[in-house]
Amino acid sequence: MGKKIVFATNNAHKLQEIRQIVGDKLEILSLADIGCHEDIPETADTLAGNAELKARYVKEHYGYDCFADDTGLIVDALNGAPGVYSARYAGPGHDSVANTRLLLKNLEGVEDRSARFVTVICLIGGDEARFFEGKVEGVITREPAGCGGFGYDPVFLPAEADVTFAEMPAEAKNAISHRGRATAALLDYLSQL
Ligand code: IMP
């Protein structure tokens, strides 16, 4: 196993996805692994701003090189909502079922269902911040389908597939997903160091 680096998350799904993508090139530690149990503020109004806040917090308080991601689901007919507020679309807390239900309600009767997931990763190595972006285009379905993945996966139909993210095996989602692409860009950079 190579160098240790913190991924500033405790989301088990994301950790599993990223460890699967990274393989044995890097040892990925979670916030729990380094004993960080506090809520890191995510008060910026952009994905890049929030990713940087999280990564800098870990570097400053725990000393580890760290990367953090922030993801938003951007729906054209909703003027880009839920966007940077995707985790709290239906109110405080992280209730994916409520968020997804509200999204479908707000798109009732709407024909243009185009949307994209965007992930921004911020890597803090030393003092320097670097950013990596991944994007996947698709549409919001009219009903949830599938029980894999997490978050908005049951209602996101990528343009490159004919089933929702929640109906795909993890490897198929990772190959085309926003996080898969942003992580590939991060790994490409790390492999050149
Ligand atoms: P976060 O900033 O990565 O925590 O993501 C913000 C919101 O987007 C959360 O509500 C997640 O459930 C949702 N989200 C992030 N990544 C994905 C994904 O790959 N599929 C579906 N929803 C996601």
Boltz pocket constraint, residues with backbone or C-beta under 6 A from the ligand:
constraints:
  - pocket:
      binder: B
      contacts: [[A, 69], [A, 70], [A, 71], [A, 72], [A, 73], [A, 83], [A, 86], [A, 87], [A, 88], [A, 94], [A, 96], [A, 99], [A, 149], [A, 150], [A, 151], [A, 152], [A, 153], [A, 165], [A, 177], [A, 179]]
      max_distance: 6.0
